[in-house]
Structures are given as C-alpha cells and as structure tokens.
Amino acid sequence: MWLLPTVGGMSKSTQFLTLKQALQRLADQGLTVSDETIRRWSKSGKLPATQLPSGHRRYRIEDIDALVGLGSVEAGPERVA
C-alpha cells in the first residue's frame, strides 16, 4: 500500500495500491480479472488511476472497493468464477 502526496484535493491519508495489490483486493472480494482488464478500465475511465513519473499507475483503495460494492463491473470473457 502506498501513501502519495496530496493531489487534486485528495486527503494525505489516501491509500493507493499497485496493479498486483489491486488485483488481489478484487480477488479477495470475489472478482477475479486480468491485469489487462484493470489497465483497460483505467484507460476508459472506469477505474481512476494516478500515474507516477515512472509511468506506473496506482489505484485508490476506495475506487477498487467501489467496483465490487456498487456492482458497476460488467462480466467479461476474462472473468473467472
């Protein structure tokens, strides 16, 4: 888990996850998807991401949890039950 500096009104305690951590958090909540799915959701705006200067993305815990909690994720071919 990462704590990044305040950006665009986010609180200093906003916690971010790496791609691997985001995948694991989704799997822990019963939604198994591929890393490509996470990247596609990020590019399409479905899953907001913060891009680091290195090009790596970080995902807010709240946004990952909202994907499962709100039922806004549509099942796709990469979903494993």
C-alpha positions as CSV (number, residue, x, y, z in Angstrom):
1,M,0.0,0.0,0.0
2,W,1.3,3.5,-0.9
3,L,0.6,6.9,0.5
4,L,1.1,9.5,-2.1
5,P,1.3,13.3,-1.6
6,T,-1.9,15.3,-1.8
7,V,-3.0,15.6,-5.4
8,G,-6.1,17.4,-6.6
9,G,-7.9,17.6,-3.3
10,M,-7.2,14.1,-2.1
11,S,-6.5,13.7,1.5
12,K,-3.0,13.0,2.7
13,S,-4.2,9.6,4.1
14,T,-5.5,8.4,0.7
15,Q,-4.0,4.9,0.2
16,F,-3.0,3.6,-3.2
17,L,-2.5,0.1,-4.5
18,T,-0.1,-1.3,-7.1
19,L,-1.6,-3.3,-10.0
20,K,-0.8,-6.5,-8.3
21,Q,-2.4,-5.3,-5.0
22,A,-5.5,-4.1,-6.8
23,L,-5.9,-7.5,-8.5
24,Q,-5.6,-9.2,-5.1
25,R,-8.1,-6.9,-3.4
26,L,-10.6,-7.6,-6.2
27,A,-10.0,-11.3,-5.9
28,D,-10.5,-11.2,-2.2
29,Q,-13.9,-9.6,-2.8
30,G,-14.8,-12.4,-5.3
31,L,-13.9,-10.7,-8.6
32,T,-11.0,-12.2,-10.5
33,V,-9.9,-10.2,-13.5
34,S,-6.7,-10.0,-15.5
35,D,-4.1,-7.2,-15.3
36,E,-5.2,-6.2,-18.9
37,T,-8.7,-5.7,-17.6
38,I,-7.5,-3.3,-14.9
39,R,-5.5,-1.4,-17.5
40,R,-8.4,-1.2,-19.9
41,W,-10.7,0.1,-17.1
42,S,-8.1,2.7,-16.2
43,K,-7.8,3.9,-19.8
44,S,-11.5,4.0,-20.3
45,G,-12.1,6.0,-17.1
46,K,-14.0,3.2,-15.3
47,L,-11.2,2.9,-12.7
48,P,-9.4,6.2,-12.0
49,A,-5.6,5.8,-11.6
50,T,-2.8,8.1,-10.6
51,Q,0.2,7.8,-12.9
52,L,3.6,8.1,-11.4
53,P,6.5,9.8,-13.2
54,S,7.9,6.3,-13.9
55,G,4.7,5.6,-15.9
56,H,3.4,3.1,-13.3
57,R,-0.2,3.5,-12.1
58,R,-1.6,3.4,-8.6
59,Y,-5.2,2.8,-7.7
60,R,-7.1,4.2,-4.8
61,I,-8.5,1.6,-2.4
62,E,-11.9,3.4,-2.4
63,D,-12.1,3.1,-6.2
64,I,-11.2,-0.6,-6.2
65,D,-13.8,-1.3,-3.5
66,A,-16.4,0.7,-5.3
67,L,-16.1,-1.6,-8.4
68,V,-17.3,-4.5,-6.4
69,G,-19.5,-2.8,-3.9
70,L,-21.6,-0.9,-6.4
71,G,-21.9,-3.7,-8.8
72,S,-20.7,-1.5,-11.6
73,V,-18.4,-4.1,-13.1
74,E,-19.8,-6.0,-16.1
75,A,-18.7,-9.6,-16.5
76,G,-16.4,-10.1,-19.4
77,P,-14.7,-13.0,-21.0
78,E,-11.6,-12.6,-18.7
79,R,-13.7,-13.1,-15.6
80,V,-13.1,-16.3,-13.7
81,A,-15.8,-17.5,-11.3
